[in-house]
């Protein structure tokens, strides 16, 4: 784990982030766009008091439809030191959130570990690693004693699709290995008496218009390759896709998902007995996208 010759993600760009920016646009300091109690995650994450969401700037994926492109591609945010990051974590906890939700944290995993080493004894809520899934399993192993809940995306099965829309032809290779490591670390879902998740893995997948067959391949892979005993993980199937950012440059996905497409995927999940969450119609409304205004940071 090294930011002097960065190896934190599958890009292995090797940039010295003390003097420059990696492929993800991250440098040495953590950059954050917002830190707030957030109510729009799965019910076992958001609960009634919200999830303590920290939206990191930058990203190691280049999704052409990214709803958070202002911070992922635009890298908008405010740089904070490790000390200030610790203060932000504790401030969120003091607001009564159910957990600390690290959103798109991959490129800051080194700094996150340094911060948690300083304040781990003061953190009394679960730490969530909320990732796009493009991870090296070797880095996930470093996180074993720091993360309570893994919340990875599993976006694509077909390498041609992942190359086309996220500039990552090797996405499934890395994401599938990383998710298997996550489940091996957290083999059982643990829910408290209030219905709030304390430990485990939720595998997220957003169904893309025109590609529900790829979604079905993902579900089949999950069912075949990850043990399902005793609800060892949840699957969250998202229908929130809406044309955004550069989607108009890609005709096949420049539309909303149909009810038929989503139902084909949920039917497959039910047939495979994959337990988890389905999103309601209307979840693609852009009102759920937060305004990135540095709230909770400055």
C-alpha positions as CSV (number, residue, x, y, z in Angstrom):
1,X,0.0,0.0,0.0
2,X,1.9,3.0,-1.3
3,X,1.0,6.5,-2.5
4,X,4.6,7.4,-3.4
5,X,4.2,5.0,-6.3
6,X,0.5,4.6,-6.1
7,X,-0.8,1.0,-6.2
8,X,-4.1,1.5,-4.4
9,X,-6.3,0.4,-7.3
10,X,-6.2,-1.8,-10.4
11,X,-5.0,1.1,-12.5
12,X,-1.5,0.8,-10.8
13,X,-0.7,4.2,-12.2
14,X,2.5,4.4,-10.1
15,X,2.2,8.2,-9.6
16,X,4.0,9.8,-6.7
17,X,0.9,11.5,-5.2
18,X,3.0,13.6,-2.8
19,X,4.1,15.6,-5.9
20,X,1.2,15.0,-8.3
21,X,-2.2,13.5,-9.0
22,X,-3.0,9.9,-9.8
23,X,-5.3,8.6,-12.6
24,X,-8.2,9.2,-10.1
25,X,-7.1,12.8,-9.7
26,X,-6.2,12.4,-6.1
27,X,-3.1,13.8,-4.5
28,X,-1.6,13.3,-1.0
29,X,-4.3,15.1,1.0
30,X,-7.9,13.8,1.2
31,X,-10.4,15.8,-0.8
32,X,-14.0,15.7,0.3
33,X,-17.1,17.4,-1.3
34,X,-19.7,16.8,1.5
35,X,-20.1,15.1,4.9
36,X,-23.7,14.7,6.1
37,X,-26.3,12.4,7.7
38,X,-27.7,10.8,4.5
39,X,-31.1,9.0,4.3
40,X,-31.0,7.5,0.8
41,X,-29.1,4.2,1.3
42,X,-30.6,0.8,1.9
43,X,-33.0,0.8,4.9
44,X,-30.5,-1.3,7.1
45,X,-27.9,1.4,6.4
46,X,-29.9,4.7,6.6
47,X,-32.3,3.7,9.4
48,X,-34.1,6.7,11.0
49,X,-31.1,8.8,11.8
50,X,-29.2,8.5,8.5
51,X,-25.8,7.2,7.5
52,X,-22.8,9.5,8.1
53,X,-21.9,9.9,4.4
54,X,-18.5,11.3,3.4
55,X,-18.4,12.0,-0.3
56,X,-14.8,11.8,-1.5
57,X,-13.7,13.6,-4.6
58,X,-12.0,11.8,-7.5
59,X,-12.6,8.2,-8.7
60,X,-10.7,5.4,-10.4
61,X,-13.5,4.7,-12.8
62,X,-14.7,6.9,-15.7
63,X,-18.4,6.1,-15.8
64,X,-20.0,8.1,-18.6
65,X,-23.3,8.2,-16.8
66,X,-22.0,9.2,-13.3
67,X,-24.5,11.1,-11.3
68,X,-21.7,12.5,-9.1
69,X,-19.5,13.5,-12.0
70,X,-19.0,17.0,-10.4
71,X,-16.8,15.3,-7.8
72,X,-15.8,12.1,-9.5
73,X,-14.5,13.5,-12.8
74,X,-14.5,17.2,-11.9
75,X,-12.7,16.5,-8.6
76,X,-14.6,19.3,-6.9
77,X,-14.0,19.3,-3.1
78,X,-11.9,20.7,-0.3
79,X,-8.5,19.2,0.7
80,X,-8.3,18.2,4.4
81,X,-5.5,16.9,6.5
82,X,-5.6,13.6,8.4
83,X,-6.3,15.6,11.6
84,X,-9.2,17.4,10.0
85,X,-10.6,14.2,8.5
86,X,-10.6,12.6,12.0
87,X,-12.5,15.6,13.3
88,X,-15.1,15.2,10.5
89,X,-15.6,11.5,11.3
90,X,-16.1,12.2,15.0
91,X,-18.4,15.2,14.2
92,X,-20.7,13.0,12.1
93,X,-20.8,10.4,14.9
94,X,-21.8,13.1,17.3
95,X,-24.8,13.9,15.1
96,X,-26.2,10.5,15.9
97,X,-25.7,8.7,12.6
98,X,-26.0,4.9,12.5
99,X,-22.6,4.5,10.8
100,X,-19.8,6.2,9.0
101,X,-20.2,5.8,5.2
102,X,-17.0,6.2,3.2
103,X,-18.3,6.8,-0.4
104,X,-15.8,6.2,-3.2
105,X,-12.9,5.7,-0.8
106,X,-10.6,3.5,-2.9
107,X,-8.0,6.1,-3.7
108,X,-7.8,7.3,-0.1
109,X,-7.7,3.9,1.6
110,X,-4.1,4.5,2.7
111,X,-5.1,7.8,4.4
112,X,-8.3,6.3,5.8
113,X,-6.3,3.6,7.6
114,X,-4.0,6.3,9.0
115,X,-6.9,8.3,10.3
116,X,-8.7,5.3,11.8
117,X,-5.6,4.2,13.6
118,X,-5.7,7.6,15.4
119,X,-9.3,7.5,16.5
120,X,-10.4,3.9,16.3
121,X,-11.0,3.8,20.0
122,X,-13.4,6.7,19.8
123,X,-15.5,5.4,16.9
124,X,-18.6,3.6,18.3
125,X,-20.5,3.0,15.0
126,X,-19.8,0.7,12.0
127,X,-17.4,1.9,9.3
128,X,-18.8,1.3,5.8
129,X,-16.6,1.0,2.7
130,X,-18.9,2.1,-0.1
131,X,-17.0,1.4,-3.3
132,X,-17.5,1.2,-7.1
133,X,-16.0,-2.2,-6.9
134,X,-12.9,-1.6,-8.9
135,X,-10.5,-2.8,-6.2
136,X,-7.4,-4.8,-5.7
137,X,-8.1,-7.7,-3.3
138,X,-4.7,-7.1,-1.8
139,X,-5.8,-3.7,-0.6
140,X,-9.1,-5.0,0.7
141,X,-7.0,-7.3,2.9
142,X,-5.4,-4.3,4.5
143,X,-8.8,-3.0,5.4
144,X,-9.9,-6.1,7.3
145,X,-9.6,-4.7,10.8
146,X,-10.9,-1.3,9.8
147,X,-14.2,-1.9,7.9
148,X,-17.4,-3.4,9.4
149,X,-19.6,-3.3,6.3
150,X,-18.6,-3.6,2.7
151,X,-20.9,-2.0,0.2
152,X,-19.4,-2.7,-3.2
153,X,-20.9,-2.2,-6.6
154,X,-20.7,-5.1,-9.1
155,X,-21.4,-3.0,-12.2
156,X,-20.5,-5.2,-15.2
157,X,-19.9,-8.8,-16.2
158,X,-18.9,-8.3,-19.8
159,X,-15.5,-6.6,-20.3
160,X,-16.6,-4.9,-23.5
161,X,-19.4,-3.1,-21.6
162,X,-17.2,-2.1,-18.7
163,X,-14.6,-0.7,-21.2
164,X,-17.2,1.2,-23.2
165,X,-18.9,2.9,-20.2
166,X,-16.3,3.0,-17.5
167,X,-12.9,2.7,-19.3
168,X,-12.2,-0.5,-17.3
169,X,-12.1,-3.6,-19.5
170,X,-10.8,-5.6,-16.6
171,X,-13.5,-4.4,-14.2
172,X,-15.2,-7.8,-13.5
173,X,-11.9,-9.6,-13.0
174,X,-10.9,-7.2,-10.2
175,X,-14.4,-6.6,-8.7
176,X,-15.2,-10.2,-8.4
177,X,-12.0,-11.1,-6.7
178,X,-12.4,-8.1,-4.3
179,X,-16.0,-9.0,-3.4
180,X,-15.0,-12.6,-2.7
181,X,-12.4,-11.3,-0.3
182,X,-14.9,-9.0,1.3
183,X,-17.4,-11.8,1.9
184,X,-14.6,-14.0,3.3
185,X,-13.8,-11.2,5.8
186,X,-17.4,-10.6,6.7
187,X,-19.2,-14.0,6.2
188,X,-22.3,-13.2,8.2
189,X,-24.8,-10.3,8.2
190,X,-25.2,-8.9,11.7
191,X,-28.3,-6.7,12.4
192,X,-28.9,-5.0,15.7
193,X,-32.2,-4.9,17.6
194,X,-33.3,-1.7,15.7
195,X,-32.8,-3.3,12.3
196,X,-29.5,-1.5,11.6
197,X,-26.7,-3.4,9.9
198,X,-23.6,-3.7,12.1
199,X,-21.5,-6.1,9.9
200,X,-21.6,-7.8,6.6
201,X,-21.6,-7.2,2.8
202,X,-24.2,-5.7,0.5
203,X,-23.4,-6.3,-3.2
204,X,-25.0,-3.5,-5.2
205,X,-25.9,-3.7,-8.9
206,X,-27.5,-0.9,-11.0
207,X,-29.3,-2.3,-14.0
208,X,-28.5,-0.4,-17.2
209,X,-31.0,0.1,-20.0
210,X,-30.4,-2.4,-22.8
211,X,-28.1,-4.6,-20.7
212,X,-30.4,-6.6,-18.4
213,X,-28.8,-9.8,-19.8
214,X,-25.5,-8.7,-18.4
215,X,-27.2,-8.1,-15.0
216,X,-28.5,-11.7,-15.1
217,X,-25.0,-13.0,-15.7
218,X,-23.8,-11.1,-12.6
219,X,-26.6,-12.6,-10.5
220,X,-25.8,-16.1,-11.8
221,X,-22.1,-15.6,-11.0
222,X,-23.0,-14.4,-7.4
223,X,-25.2,-17.4,-6.9
224,X,-22.6,-19.8,-8.1
225,X,-19.5,-18.3,-6.5
226,X,-20.5,-16.8,-3.2
227,X,-21.9,-18.9,-0.4
228,X,-25.4,-18.0,0.5
229,X,-25.7,-19.9,3.8
230,X,-27.4,-18.0,6.7
231,X,-27.8,-14.8,4.7
232,X,-24.1,-14.3,4.4
233,X,-24.6,-11.3,2.2
234,X,-27.4,-9.2,0.6
235,X,-27.9,-8.1,-3.0
236,X,-29.2,-4.7,-3.7
237,X,-30.7,-4.2,-7.2
238,X,-30.9,-0.6,-8.2
239,X,-33.2,0.9,-10.8
240,X,-32.0,4.4,-10.3
241,X,-30.2,4.8,-13.7
242,X,-31.1,8.0,-15.5
243,X,-29.3,9.5,-18.5
244,X,-26.7,11.9,-17.0
245,X,-23.4,13.5,-17.7
246,X,-22.1,12.0,-21.0
247,X,-24.9,9.5,-21.6
248,X,-26.1,11.4,-24.6
249,X,-22.8,10.3,-26.4
250,X,-23.9,6.7,-26.0
251,X,-27.2,6.0,-27.7
252,X,-27.8,2.6,-26.2
253,X,-28.0,3.9,-22.7
254,X,-29.4,7.4,-23.4
255,X,-32.8,6.5,-21.9
256,X,-34.3,5.4,-18.7
257,X,-34.6,1.8,-17.6
258,X,-38.0,0.2,-18.5
259,X,-40.1,-1.7,-15.9
260,X,-39.8,-4.8,-18.1
261,X,-35.9,-4.7,-18.0
262,X,-35.9,-4.3,-14.2
263,X,-38.5,-7.0,-13.6
264,X,-36.4,-9.5,-15.6
265,X,-33.5,-9.0,-13.3
266,X,-35.5,-9.1,-10.1
267,X,-37.3,-12.2,-11.2
268,X,-33.9,-13.9,-11.7
269,X,-32.7,-12.8,-8.3
270,X,-35.8,-14.3,-6.7
271,X,-35.4,-17.5,-8.6
272,X,-31.8,-17.7,-7.4
273,X,-33.0,-16.9,-3.8
274,X,-30.7,-14.0,-3.5
275,X,-31.9,-12.0,-0.5
276,X,-31.7,-8.2,-0.3
277,X,-33.3,-5.0,-1.6
278,X,-35.2,-3.9,-4.7
279,X,-35.7,-0.2,-5.5
280,X,-39.1,1.3,-6.0
281,X,-40.2,3.0,-9.2
282,X,-39.2,6.7,-9.1
283,X,-35.8,6.0,-7.6
284,X,-34.2,7.4,-10.8
285,X,-35.3,10.9,-9.9
286,X,-32.4,13.3,-9.8
287,X,-33.7,14.8,-6.5
288,X,-31.7,12.1,-4.7
289,X,-28.4,13.5,-6.0
290,X,-26.9,15.6,-3.2
291,X,-25.7,19.1,-3.8
292,X,-22.0,19.1,-3.4
293,X,-21.5,22.3,-1.4
294,X,-18.8,21.3,1.1
295,X,-21.4,21.0,3.9
296,X,-19.8,19.4,6.9
297,X,-16.3,20.2,5.8
298,X,-15.8,24.0,6.1
